Amino acid sequence: MKFLSLITLLACCLTTQAADIHLPPSAAVINGPSGKKNLTIDGKLLRYWYSTKSSASWTINVKGSTTVDVFLDYAHGRAAGSEMVIECAGQKLQATSQKTKDWNTFVPLKFGSLKLTPGKHTLTLRATKSADHAVLDTTGIRLTGANVPVAVKQNIKPFSDAAGFQQKLKGPHPSMKVTDLSIPGLEIKVGGIGFLSDGTMVVCSWTSDGSVYFIKGYDGDPKKMRIKKFATGIAEPLGISIVEDRIFVCQKQELTELIDSDKDGVCDIYRCVSNAWEVDTNFHQFTFGPVYHDGKFYLNLAVAINPGGATTVPQVKDRGTCIAVDPDTGAYEVIAAGLRTPNGITITSKGQILVSDNQGDYLPANKMMHIRPGKFFNNKYKPEHPWASRPVSPPVVWQAQNEIGNSPTEPIEIPSGPFKGQILHGDIHHGGLKRVFMEEINGQLQGVVFRHAQNLRGGINRLEWGPDGNLYAGVAGHRGNWGNSKRDGLLRIEYNKPLVFEMAAVRAKSDGLEIEFTKPLAIGQGWDPGYYKIDSWTYKPNAKYGGPKVDQHTLTPETVSVSEDRKRVFLKMPQMKTGYVTHIVLNRELQSDDGQAIYSGECWYNLNEKPAELPGEIRPLPSDALVLGEVSEEKLSRVEVLHKTFCISCHTTDGKKLVGPSFKGLLGKKQKIHRDGKVIEVTVDEEYIRRSILNPAAEYPDGYQPIMPQTLSESFSKEDTEKLVQWIKGLK
């Protein structure tokens, strides 16, 4: 038997101890017609090869002169006669395929020998003739010979979109065990979770009957869980707080204590603690909270909005504020103003009040804020709140719309483990869980947000740590923009698996950013700037719904330095600006020293303040540092950018429904629409799509809410509109 000696090419090479060097489809670059019904990489196969204009090529690195025999492992279940050519290092080899038993039986086709000299070479496989309108299917090329010092460069696009890399994650965090505690036939849209001293879970439900439930046995077999209705008839309960076994819930119009005076397990007294704030009949005047701290209850009051997202005029007093309620007198004081839909509030172990809010008027993106007395966070309305002229306070983190958030919900502190002291929060519409690391610089909290988990039944609305040490997550949702997938339910999340390789934190330095990892990097990795794709932007709030990224530009580190323990990387970027978001995407080839691939390689750091005289650590480049080749990446077209920025949260391109119809196959479709107060049937044409962009309030499809922002067209030029119309037209 002949054995091969393999030399690894940097960290991106495929190595094997087998007798053959395999050039797999995953490492190939397809040239000419590809995708759909043309040559494509389909798992471990190159298949759908119909055109002789298509070819596949591999990059190999030869460390010493050698001669190799070349074989193609192929199948052609239809006919013989595909004429194949392999070209490499100025040499051409030819062979003709035979008919195989079927398309699943692969046999070797010998081409001959190649003489290879040291250096990088491109090996290309093409067809000059196909047999019966099909070339062949192949599992790849094999190079055989004695002492072959060849390495195959893997064709991983280091910054291409993938789960956790400029795309949503596909499932729960690897350290999670998720158990669905939802009860078939009982709809509980979780508005709040708390625990009594005996361990009983108390859950309030944002349903038409506004009920509160006692749950026992939640920490064991879900089939043995016991549930009892404790209270009902509460108006939109979106929070619960338990203080010394006294139960308090927020209704739209009041803070209520639920009392079981006769101890029969059912509430018989609904005591109004406070109804001092103003409300009217607007659907969006939610009351979020309460949380109890230092003798007061803290609540958030959402602003009123119109269907479609525009802020209602006029607003009643003190909407869009965080207030503190005195439980003895019922009086409240405004703590902070300028909020919009602050669906989530928590108090950290350090006494910090954190609140989530989502994109809207004067809010160009989603955010998490540190609430401090007297601060204004810039959501404005008419008549103006008395604090509207105060300086605008920045958030702890911005969360770019549809990239990492859409409707963020309740934050909660992580009490233990590798992320102790960090924050988790859910998202009703974007789904999943996000993780936030915070640091205080010059008296200002700022931080970074990471992807953490996805596909957790539905939109996560509430979080609470149970007495058993597990995290309990409440799902909620509503039609329109409030949730996809399931819109109710309860989950138990246990963190009990080994440490996962990912970013643990990002910290600001005087001259750049330092990334901390949960595990040491593989030896030699991380030093090259090519491991990091970085861009930065700021936001300029205005009266329109949301807002674009402003002054978006690429950042290139002057130097990169890996710490001695290989768990920290310093990116020297003195050009970073305060008031800007820095978005980092990691090269997908990064690995830990135990060979684990990076779990989620993307983060958004919000630089409110630069620390003074705190430079990052710069170490000399070691001899084993890997130097990457030039990286090319696929650029999005203008229309793809428009879709990703403005449309993707409501309209898919694959036929699936979200809160709006899919763009796929839309043109020519017969559709019922609401127009001038009537429901009529139309055939979707270019003019219909154009009107939907320019004047979305004029008509909307039946079965969907009219929530498309009326100011959307202000973000589009005439040319943009036409490009989008033609692009949608082409999505068959």
C-alpha positions in Angstrom: 0.0 0.0 0.0 1.2 3.5 -0.8 1.1 6.1 1.9 1.0 9.9 1.4 2.8 12.5 3.4 0.6 15.6 3.6 1.7 19.1 4.4 -1.1 21.4 5.7 -1.6 24.7 3.9 -2.2 27.3 6.7 -5.3 26.6 8.8 -7.7 26.3 5.8 -6.5 23.0 4.4 -8.2 19.6 4.3 -5.8 16.9 5.5 -6.2 13.2 5.5 -4.2 10.1 6.4 -5.8 8.0 3.6 -3.8 6.6 0.7 -5.4 9.1 -1.7 -5.6 12.8 -1.6 -9.3 13.7 -2.1 -10.3 16.9 -3.9 -13.9 17.1 -2.6 -16.8 19.0 -4.1 -16.9 21.3 -1.0 -13.4 22.6 -2.0 -14.3 23.2 -5.6 -15.0 26.5 -7.3 -17.6 26.2 -10.0 -17.1 28.2 -13.2 -19.7 28.9 -15.8 -23.4 28.0 -15.4 -24.2 26.9 -11.9 -27.0 26.5 -9.4 -30.7 25.6 -10.0 -30.5 23.2 -13.0 -26.8 23.6 -13.6 -23.6 22.2 -12.1 -23.8 22.7 -8.3 -22.3 21.5 -5.1 -24.9 19.3 -3.4 -23.5 18.0 -0.2 -20.8 15.5 -1.1 -21.6 15.6 -4.8 -21.0 17.7 -7.9 -24.2 17.1 -9.8 -26.8 18.6 -12.2 -24.0 18.9 -14.7 -25.7 19.5 -18.1 -23.7 22.2 -19.8 -20.2 21.8 -21.2 -19.7 25.4 -20.4 -19.6 24.6 -16.7 -16.4 23.5 -15.0 -15.0 22.9 -11.5 -11.6 23.8 -10.2 -9.5 23.2 -7.1 -6.5 25.0 -5.6 -3.7 22.7 -4.5 -0.4 23.5 -2.9 2.6 21.3 -3.7 5.5 21.4 -1.2 7.9 19.3 -3.3 8.3 17.9 -6.8 6.1 14.8 -7.3 4.2 12.7 -9.8 0.6 11.7 -9.1 -2.0 9.5 -10.8 -5.4 11.2 -11.3 -8.8 9.5 -10.9 -12.3 10.8 -11.1 -15.0 9.0 -9.0 -18.2 9.4 -11.0 -21.6 8.0 -11.9 -23.6 8.2 -15.1 -26.7 6.0 -15.0 -28.0 7.0 -18.4 -25.2 6.5 -21.1 -21.5 6.3 -21.9 -19.5 8.9 -23.7 -19.0 12.1 -21.6 -15.6 13.3 -22.7 -13.7 14.8 -19.7 -10.6 16.9 -19.5 -8.3 17.7 -16.5 -5.9 20.6 -16.8 -3.2 21.4 -14.3 0.3 22.9 -14.3 0.3 23.2 -18.1 -0.7 19.6 -18.7 -3.9 18.2 -20.1 -5.4 14.7 -19.4 -8.4 13.2 -21.2 -10.8 10.3 -20.4 -14.2 9.1 -21.5 -16.9 8.0 -19.1 -18.8 4.7 -19.3 -22.4 4.0 -18.3 -22.6 3.0 -14.6 -25.2 0.7 -12.9 -27.2 3.8 -11.8 -26.7 7.3 -10.6 -25.7 6.1 -7.1 -23.0 3.7 -8.1 -19.6 5.5 -8.4 -16.6 4.1 -10.2 -13.1 5.4 -10.8 -12.1 6.9 -14.2 -8.3 7.0 -14.7 -6.9 10.0 -16.5 -3.2 9.3 -16.3 -0.3 11.1 -14.5 0.5 14.7 -13.6 4.0 15.9 -12.9 3.7 18.7 -10.2 6.4 21.2 -9.2 6.4 23.1 -5.9 3.9 25.9 -5.5 0.2 26.6 -5.9 -1.6 25.1 -8.8 -5.2 25.2 -10.1 -6.6 21.8 -11.2 -9.6 22.2 -13.5 -12.2 19.5 -14.5 -14.4 20.2 -17.6 -16.3 18.3 -20.2 -16.0 18.7 -24.0 -19.0 16.4 -24.7 -21.9 15.2 -22.6 -23.6 11.8 -22.9 -27.3 11.9 -23.5 -27.6 15.5 -22.3 -25.8 14.9 -19.0 -22.2 15.1 -18.2 -21.9 13.0 -14.9 -22.1 13.2 -11.1 -18.9 13.0 -9.1 -17.7 12.7 -5.5 -14.5 14.4 -6.5 -10.9 13.8 -7.8 -8.3 11.6 -6.2 -4.5 12.0 -6.5 -2.4 9.0 -5.7 1.3 8.3 -5.5 4.2 7.8 -3.2 5.3 10.7 -0.9 2.9 13.2 -2.3 3.4 16.5 -0.5 0.1 18.1 -1.6 -2.6 20.0 0.3 -6.1 21.0 -0.8 -7.3 24.4 0.0 -10.9 24.3 1.3 -13.3 26.5 -0.6 -14.9 28.1 2.5 -15.9 31.6 1.9 -14.6 33.0 5.1 -17.2 35.8 5.4 -20.1 34.2 3.5 -23.5 34.2 5.2 -24.2 31.2 7.4 -26.0 30.5 10.7 -24.4 32.9 13.3 -22.5 34.7 10.6 -24.7 37.5 9.2 -27.6 35.2 9.5 -29.9 34.0 12.4 -28.8 31.0 14.3 -30.6 27.7 13.4 -31.4 26.5 16.9 -30.7 26.7 20.7 -27.3 27.4 22.1 -25.2 24.1 22.2 -25.0 24.3 26.0 -28.8 24.4 26.3 -31.3 21.6 27.0 -34.7 23.1 26.1 -37.9 21.4 27.4 -41.3 22.6 26.2 -43.7 23.0 29.1 -46.5 24.3 27.0 -49.9 22.8 27.8 -51.9 21.5 24.8 -55.2 23.2 24.6 -54.4 26.0 27.1 -53.2 29.2 25.5 -50.8 31.1 27.8 -49.2 34.1 26.1 -46.7 34.8 28.8 -46.7 38.4 30.1 -44.8 37.7 33.3 -43.1 35.0 35.4 -42.4 34.9 39.1 -41.9 32.5 42.0 -43.4 32.2 45.5 -41.1 31.2 48.4 -42.4 27.6 48.2 -41.2 27.3 44.6 -44.7 27.8 43.0 -44.3 29.4 39.6 -46.7 32.3 39.0 -47.4 33.2 35.3 -49.7 35.9 33.9 -51.2 35.5 30.4 -51.6 38.3 27.8 -54.9 36.8 26.5 -58.4 38.1 26.3 -59.3 36.6 29.7 -56.1 38.1 31.3 -55.5 35.2 33.7 -52.8 34.4 36.3 -51.8 30.7 36.9 -50.0 28.8 39.6 -47.8 26.1 38.2 -46.1 23.2 40.2 -43.9 20.4 38.9 -42.3 22.6 36.2 -38.9 21.3 37.1 -39.7 17.7 36.3 -41.6 15.7 33.8 -43.9 18.1 31.9 -46.6 15.4 31.8 -46.7 15.6 35.6 -46.9 19.4 35.8 -49.9 20.8 37.7 -51.5 24.1 36.8 -54.3 26.1 38.5 -55.9 29.4 37.5 -55.4 31.9 40.4 -56.9 35.1 38.9 -58.7 36.3 35.8 -60.1 39.4 34.1 -56.9 41.4 34.1 -56.5 43.9 31.3 -53.3 43.1 29.3 -51.1 41.7 32.1 -47.6 42.3 30.8 -45.6 41.9 34.0 -45.6 40.3 37.4 -43.6 41.0 40.6 -43.6 39.0 43.8 -42.5 40.8 47.0 -42.4 38.7 50.1 -45.1 36.3 48.6 -47.4 39.3 47.7 -48.3 39.2 44.0 -48.4 42.4 41.9 -49.3 42.6 38.2 -49.5 45.5 35.8 -52.7 46.1 33.9 -53.0 48.6 31.1 -54.5 51.1 33.5 -53.2 50.1 36.9 -50.8 48.3 39.2 -52.8 45.6 41.0 -52.1 43.4 44.0 -53.8 40.0 43.8 -54.9 38.8 47.3 -56.1 35.4 48.3 -57.8 36.4 51.6 -59.3 33.0 52.4 -56.3 31.0 51.4 -58.2 28.7 49.0 -55.7 29.2 46.2 -57.9 31.6 44.2 -57.6 35.4 44.2 -60.7 37.1 45.7 -59.4 40.7 46.1 -58.0 42.8 43.3 -56.5 45.7 45.1 -55.6 48.8 43.1 -52.1 50.0 44.2 -52.0 52.8 41.6 -53.9 54.0 38.6 -52.4 57.5 38.5 -51.1 57.4 34.9 -53.3 58.3 32.0 -54.5 55.9 29.3 -57.1 55.9 26.6 -58.4 53.2 24.2 -55.3 53.1 21.9 -54.2 49.5 21.4 -50.5 50.3 21.9 -50.7 51.9 25.3 -49.1 49.0 27.1 -47.8 49.0 30.7 -44.7 46.9 31.1 -43.3 45.8 34.5 -43.5 45.9 37.4 -40.1 45.4 39.0 -39.6 46.2 42.7 -36.5 48.0 43.9 -35.7 50.0 47.0 -39.4 50.3 48.1 -40.8 51.3 44.7 -42.3 49.6 41.7 -40.8 50.6 38.3 -43.1 50.5 35.3 -42.7 51.4 31.6 -45.5 53.2 29.7 -45.6 52.7 25.9 -46.7 55.5 23.5 -49.9 55.2 21.5 -49.3 54.5 17.8 -51.6 54.2 14.7 -51.9 51.0 12.7 -48.8 51.1 10.4 -46.4 52.4 13.1 -46.8 56.2 13.1 -47.0 57.8 16.5 -50.5 59.0 17.5 -51.2 62.7 17.8 -52.0 63.8 20.5 -50.5 61.6 23.2 -51.8 61.6 26.8 -49.6 62.7 29.6 -46.3 60.9 30.4 -46.4 58.2 27.7 -43.1 56.8 26.7 -41.7 57.0 30.2 -40.2 54.8 33.0 -42.0 55.7 36.2 -41.6 54.8 39.9 -44.7 54.1 41.9 -45.0 54.5 45.6 -46.9 51.4 46.9 -48.3 53.3 49.9 -49.7 56.4 48.2 -50.1 55.2 44.6 -48.4 58.4 43.3 -45.7 58.1 40.6 -42.7 60.0 39.5 -41.1 60.0 36.1 -37.6 58.5 36.1 -36.8 58.7 32.4 -38.6 59.7 29.2 -38.2 59.3 25.5 -39.2 55.6 25.3 -41.5 54.1 22.6 -42.3 50.4 23.3 -40.2 49.6 26.3 -41.2 45.9 26.5 -38.9 44.7 29.2 -37.3 46.0 32.4 -35.0 44.5 34.9 -32.8 45.5 37.9 -29.3 44.1 37.9 -27.4 42.9 41.0 -25.6 46.3 40.9 -29.0 48.1 41.0 -28.9 49.2 37.3 -32.3 49.6 35.7 -32.1 48.2 32.1 -34.9 48.6 29.6 -35.4 47.3 26.0 -37.0 49.4 23.3 -37.7 49.0 19.6 -37.3 50.9 16.4 -39.8 53.6 15.5 -40.1 57.4 15.3 -36.8 59.0 16.3 -35.5 55.5 17.0 -33.5 54.4 14.0 -32.8 50.9 15.5 -33.6 48.7 18.5 -31.8 49.3 21.7 -31.2 48.5 25.4 -30.9 51.4 27.8 -29.5 52.1 31.2 -32.3 54.1 32.9 -31.1 56.8 35.2 -33.1 59.6 36.9 -33.7 62.6 34.6 -32.5 61.0 31.4 -34.2 61.4 28.0 -33.9 58.7 25.3 -35.2 60.7 22.3 -38.6 59.2 21.3 -40.7 62.4 20.7 -44.4 63.0 20.2 -47.0 65.8 20.3 -47.6 67.6 22.5 -44.0 67.3 23.6 -43.1 65.8 26.9 -41.5 68.4 29.2 -38.2 66.5 29.1 -38.0 66.5 25.2 -35.5 69.4 25.2 -33.0 67.6 27.4 -29.8 66.1 26.0 -30.3 62.7 24.4 -28.8 59.8 26.4 -27.2 57.0 24.3 -28.2 53.4 24.7 -26.0 50.6 26.2 -26.3 48.8 22.8 -27.9 49.5 19.5 -29.4 46.5 17.7 -29.6 46.9 14.0 -33.1 46.3 12.7 -33.6 42.8 11.3 -29.9 42.0 11.7 -29.9 41.3 15.4 -33.3 42.6 16.6 -36.8 43.8 15.8 -38.8 43.8 19.0 -36.5 43.2 22.0 -38.1 42.1 25.2 -37.3 41.6 28.9 -33.6 41.6 29.8 -32.3 39.4 32.7 -28.9 39.1 34.3 -27.0 35.8 34.1 -26.1 34.8 37.7 -23.4 32.2 37.1 -21.3 30.4 34.5 -19.0 31.7 31.8 -21.2 34.7 31.1 -21.9 35.7 34.8 -23.1 39.3 35.1 -24.0 39.5 31.4 -27.5 40.1 30.1 -29.9 37.9 28.1 -33.0 39.2 26.5 -35.6 37.8 24.0 -37.3 39.3 20.9 -40.9 38.9 20.0 -40.4 39.3 16.3 -36.7 38.5 15.5 -37.0 35.6 17.9 -34.4 33.7 20.0 -32.2 35.1 22.7 -29.5 37.7 22.5 -26.6 38.2 24.9 -25.2 41.5 26.0 -21.8 42.2 27.7 -21.7 45.7 29.4 -18.8 47.8 30.7 -18.7 51.2 32.3 -16.5 53.8 30.7 -16.3 57.4 32.0 -19.5 56.8 34.0 -21.4 55.6 30.9 -22.6 52.0 30.3 -21.9 50.6 26.9 -21.4 47.2 25.5 -21.8 44.6 22.8 -24.6 42.3 21.7 -24.1 38.7 20.4 -26.4 36.1 18.9 -27.1 33.4 21.6 -30.0 31.1 20.5 -32.8 30.8 18.0 -35.9 28.8 17.1 -37.2 28.5 20.7 -40.8 27.7 19.9 -41.8 31.4 19.3 -41.0 34.9 20.3 -39.5 35.0 23.8 -41.3 37.7 25.8 -40.3 37.0 29.4 -37.4 35.4 31.3 -36.9 34.4 34.9 -34.5 32.2 36.8 -36.2 29.5 38.8 -35.3 28.3 42.3 -34.0 25.2 40.6 -31.3 27.2 38.8 -32.9 26.8 35.4 -34.0 29.6 33.1 -37.8 29.8 32.3 -38.8 31.5 29.1 -42.3 32.7 28.2 -43.5 32.9 24.7 -45.9 35.5 23.5 -47.1 36.9 20.2 -49.9 38.5 18.3 -50.9 39.0 14.7 -49.1 41.6 12.7 -45.5 42.4 13.7 -45.8 40.8 17.2 -44.4 37.3 16.6 -44.0 34.5 14.2 -44.1 30.7 14.8 -46.0 29.8 18.0 -47.5 32.7 19.9 -47.8 31.2 23.4 -46.0 28.7 25.6 -43.5 28.1 28.3 -40.0 26.7 28.1 -37.5 25.3 30.6 -33.8 26.0 29.6 -31.1 24.0 31.4 -27.4 25.0 30.9 -25.5 21.9 31.5 -23.2 21.1 28.6 -19.5 21.7 28.0 -18.1 25.1 27.2 -18.7 26.3 23.7 -16.1 28.2 21.7 -17.4 31.7 21.0 -16.8 35.3 21.8 -17.3 36.0 25.6 -16.9 39.8 25.6 -15.6 42.8 23.6 -14.0 45.7 25.5 -13.1 49.2 24.5 -9.5 50.3 24.7 -8.1 53.8 24.0 -6.9 52.7 20.6 -9.3 49.9 19.6 -11.2 46.8 20.8 -10.3 43.7 22.6 -12.2 40.5 21.9 -12.2 37.8 24.6 -13.0 34.2 23.7 -14.3 31.4 25.9 -11.4 29.1 24.8 -7.9 29.7 23.5 -7.5 30.1 19.8 -5.7 27.4 17.8 -2.0 28.1 17.7 -1.1 30.6 15.0 -4.7 31.8 14.4 -6.1 35.3 15.0 -3.0 37.4 14.1 -3.9 38.3 10.6 -6.4 41.2 10.0 -8.0 38.9 7.4 -9.7 37.0 10.3 -11.9 40.1 10.9 -14.4 41.9 8.7 -15.3 45.2 10.4 -17.6 48.0 9.5 -18.9 51.0 11.5 -21.8 53.5 11.4 -23.8 55.9 13.4 -27.5 56.8 13.5 -29.2 60.1 13.1 -32.7 60.0 14.5 -35.5 61.8 12.7 -39.3 61.8 12.7 -39.5 59.0 10.2 -40.0 55.4 11.3 -36.6 53.8 11.8 -33.6 55.1 9.9 -30.6 54.1 7.8 -27.1 53.6 8.9 -25.2 56.8 8.5 -21.5 57.2 7.5 -21.1 53.5 7.2 -17.5 52.6 6.4 -15.0 49.8 6.7 -12.5 49.6 9.5 -9.2 47.9 9.0 -7.0 47.2 12.1 -3.6 48.7 12.0 -2.3 45.7 13.9 -3.7 42.6 15.5 -2.3 41.0 18.6 -3.2 37.7 20.3 -2.6 37.4 24.1 -0.2 34.9 25.6 -3.0 32.6 26.7 -4.6 33.0 23.2 -8.0 33.9 24.7 -7.9 37.6 23.8 -7.3 39.4 20.6 -6.6 43.2 20.4 -7.6 45.0 17.2 -5.8 48.3 17.1 -8.2 50.8 15.5 -7.5 54.3 16.8 -9.8 55.7 14.1 -12.9 54.4 15.9 -15.4 57.1 16.7 -17.6 57.6 19.7 -21.3 57.5 19.0 -20.7 54.7 16.4 -21.6 51.0 16.3 -18.7 48.7 15.3 -19.8 45.5 13.7 -17.4 42.6 13.6 -17.7 39.4 11.6 -15.2 36.7 12.3 -13.6 34.5 9.7 -15.4 31.2 9.7 -12.1 29.3 9.7 -11.3 30.4 13.3 -10.9 27.4 15.7 -10.2 26.8 19.3 -7.1 24.9 20.4 -9.1 21.8 20.8 -10.4 22.0 17.2 -13.9 23.4 17.9 -15.3 25.8 15.2 -16.6 29.2 16.4 -20.3 28.9 17.3 -21.4 32.4 16.5 -19.0 34.8 14.8 -20.7 38.2 14.8 -21.2 41.1 17.3 -22.2 44.7 17.5 -20.2 47.0 19.9 -21.6 50.4 20.8 -18.9 52.9 21.6 -20.3 55.7 23.7 -17.0 56.6 25.4 -13.3 55.8 24.8 -11.4 55.0 27.9 -8.4 57.3 28.6 -4.9 55.9 28.8 -6.0 52.3 28.4 -4.2 51.0 25.3 -4.5 47.4 24.1 -1.7 44.9 24.5 0.5 44.6 21.5 2.8 41.6 21.3 5.4 40.7 18.6 4.3 38.5 15.7 5.3 35.0 16.6 7.0 32.7 14.0 4.0 30.3 14.0 1.4 33.1 13.2 -0.7 32.1 10.2 -0.8 34.7 7.4 -4.0 34.5 5.3 -4.2 35.1 1.6 -6.2 37.8 0.1 -9.9 37.3 0.8 -12.6 38.2 -1.7 -16.2 38.4 -0.7 -19.4 38.5 -2.6 -21.0 42.0 -2.6 -24.7 42.5 -2.3 -26.5 44.3 -5.1 -28.3 47.5 -4.3 -31.7 45.8 -4.5 -30.5 43.0 -2.2 -29.4 45.7 0.3 -32.8 47.3 0.1 -34.6 44.0 0.7 -32.3 43.1 3.7 -32.7 46.6 5.2 -36.4 47.3 4.7 -38.3 44.2 3.6 -36.8 41.0 5.0 -38.6 41.1 8.4 -42.1 40.9 6.7 -41.6 39.4 3.2 -39.7 36.3 2.3 -38.3 35.3 -1.1 -39.0 31.6 -0.7 -42.8 31.4 -0.6 -43.1 31.3 3.2 -45.5 33.7 4.9 -44.4 36.2 7.5 -46.5 39.2 8.5 -46.6 40.1 4.8 -47.0 38.0 1.7 -43.9 36.4 0.2 -42.3 38.2 -2.8 -41.9 34.8 -4.6 -44.4 34.4 -7.3 -46.2 37.6 -6.3 -46.4 39.1 -9.8 -49.5 37.7 -11.7 -51.1 36.3 -8.5 -54.8 37.0 -7.9 -55.1 38.6 -4.5 -57.9 40.1 -2.4 -57.1 43.5 -1.2 -58.7 46.2 1.0 -59.2 49.4 -1.0 -61.5 52.4 -0.2 -63.2 50.4 2.5 -64.0 47.5 0.2 -62.5 44.1 -0.4 -61.8 43.5 -4.1 -59.8 40.9 -6.1 -56.9 42.2 -8.2 -54.1 40.6 -10.3 -50.8 41.8 -8.9 -48.9 43.7 -11.5 -45.9 46.1 -11.5 -48.2 49.1 -10.8 -49.7 47.3 -7.7 -46.2 46.6 -6.3 -45.2 50.2 -7.0 -48.2 51.6 -5.2 -47.6 49.3 -2.2 -44.2 50.9 -1.8 -45.1 54.5 -2.5 -48.5 54.6 -0.7 -48.9 51.5 1.5 -51.8 52.9 3.5 -54.0 53.2 0.3 -54.5 49.4 0.0 -53.3 46.2 1.6 -53.8 42.5 1.1 -56.7 40.7 2.8 -55.5 38.6 5.7 -52.7 40.8 6.7 -52.5 43.9 8.9 -51.8 47.3 7.4 -48.5 47.7 9.3 -46.2 48.7 6.5 -44.6 52.1 7.5 -46.3 54.9 5.6 -43.0 56.8 5.5 -41.2 53.9 3.8 -41.1 55.6 0.4 -39.1 58.5 1.9 -36.2 56.1 2.3 -36.3 55.0 -1.4 -35.2 57.0 -4.4 -37.3 56.7 -7.6 -34.5 54.5 -9.0 -34.6 52.3 -5.9 -38.3 51.8 -6.2 -38.0 50.7 -9.8 -35.1 48.3 -9.0 -37.2 46.7 -6.2 -40.3 46.4 -8.5 -38.2 44.7 -11.2 -36.5 42.4 -8.7 -39.8 41.3 -7.2 -41.1 40.7 -10.7 -38.2 38.3 -11.3 -38.9 36.1 -8.2 -40.9 33.4 -9.9 
